[in-house]
Amino acid sequence: MWKTENEKVLWIDFARFLSILAVLIDHTKGILYESEAVQSAFFYSVAAFFFLAGMTSFYSLRRRKVEESVVGWTVRRLWRIIAPYLVAVAVCQYVRGGFSWSFYEFILWVLNFSLEGQFYFVLIYLQLVVLSPFLYLVTVYVGKRRAHWFWRALYLAAVGGISVFCVEDTFIMDTYGGGRYLFGGTYLFLFVLGMAAAQLEIELKGKKEALIALCISLASLGASLTFLLKDGFALDEAFFGWKLRVNPPGITLTVYSLTVLASAFALCGLVLFIKNRPLERLFRAAAWLGKYTLYVFLYHMIILEGLLPRLPLPADLPRGILAVVYMTAMVGIPVAGKVLYDRVRRALMAGFAPKRPLSSP
């Protein structure tokens, strides 16, 4: 199914795109729509992100070069999110502070992870990155044992128990959702589950298999979504109270999120097997946008609350057109900023690169 390493993670980038769209739809309730059911249908976003983060961490650790130490890998991965986070805090603080900036307040906001509601994600992710090398070793060890399915189930059950313990009996700081708890509570379970899924190397062998997988995953998605909407997280409340429902996710949302990811995986396989060029280009464009989800995630609320209300849009603008304007701005501005930064950085680095001496005639 996957001809290259890039194609291997193509479905991950596509799933990231679906997840960031879910974040934007969730956060525009009251602006673009009013339905509680619509919002609930897109609650899967952050759970999906952490599952996918577990997969990419597993692949990254497996590709780690011999000369790079575990500490070096960890520092590199930490800096990949710390640097954008610091810039995002500075920008959001400047805008939220009435276009003024204080270094003292900047340090406080950086350490609090609460200037923007979504910054709790960074706090959880930093903890999981530090934990990743250990989780990788355990995941690989368990996967190589005899009766590995039994040991995997036992391993995941243990991690699930630890995740619930973190929600019930730990507290880090007063931030949003899973950021309050050690390792993000049940986000730890989803991260490890993503690592385990990456180790399995699941592939679809042909168009027919991909179509069957898509039908099964969509049927599962429909069933789990129907249960979510009808049950309203009553199952989770019966077991865990109000702490484990949406953020961090309980059983209902975890199962639903996994069916969304399974559907994205099967759809990716089917698109690649069909070999329809316009459809594949559309799919790859969505996957390309999925590479920039971190930046959309960091900046979308400041765009939603600080920029878009200032636009001179007609009051009677149809909701459909308004949705296109809002989604384009919240996705396009962060992506364009990152692309521009990368191009300027490459140009500057090329300018500082040592020049090759001219060869003598």
C-alpha angles and dihedrals in degrees: 000000000000112000095181139020088253091057089048091065094034093097089049091057090046090050089049089054091052089048096051090048087054090052091052094046091047092051096046095063108131091028106055099015142358105211118121089201092058091051092048091052089062098046089102094082105096094037088054091048093056093046089052091045088057090053095048092046089053092050092046093051091047090052093046111132118242092240092056113085123218088249090051091050091049094049091048093051092045093051091051089068101026093060096052090042093055091050092047092051091050093049095044092045090052093051096040090047094060094265095306128113135209123189092208092053089044091059091048093050092047091055095042097054088207108098087103120024093236094057090087085080090068092053092053094043093052090055092048092049090055089048094045100090091053093045090048093054093048092046092051092045093050092046092055097052124101112264085023093173090062093047092046091052090049091047093050091046089053092049089047090053091049090049092053090046090054090054095044101040112021136070128182108173142327100273132122128300119317091003088082093067135066110270089357094286109250091009084078089061092050091048092053091044088055090052091050091049091051091053092054091063093211113195136176112231102204150351094277093050091047091050092050091047091050093050092049094046093047091049089050090047091052093048094047092046091050090051091048093051095045098040096042092206092300089135092057092045090052091056104031109011119227097325096077111047117091110345107049092021125239128206097288097052093040092056092044092049091051091053090052090052092046089052091050090050094050093044090052091052093048093050091051093048095047090058094207102160100207091046092047091049090052090048093049091048090056090047090050090055087048089066089068099049093116091063094044088049093051098047108028096093095051088050092046095048104024107036113021097055088057094058114106094239120161113258091228095051109141114255091239094057091042089053091052091050094048096044093045092051096045092048101030101049097054092041093048090048092052094046091049092048092051092051094048091047093050091048092051093046090050090051092053094044114113113262119238112244115251112255116245116249 
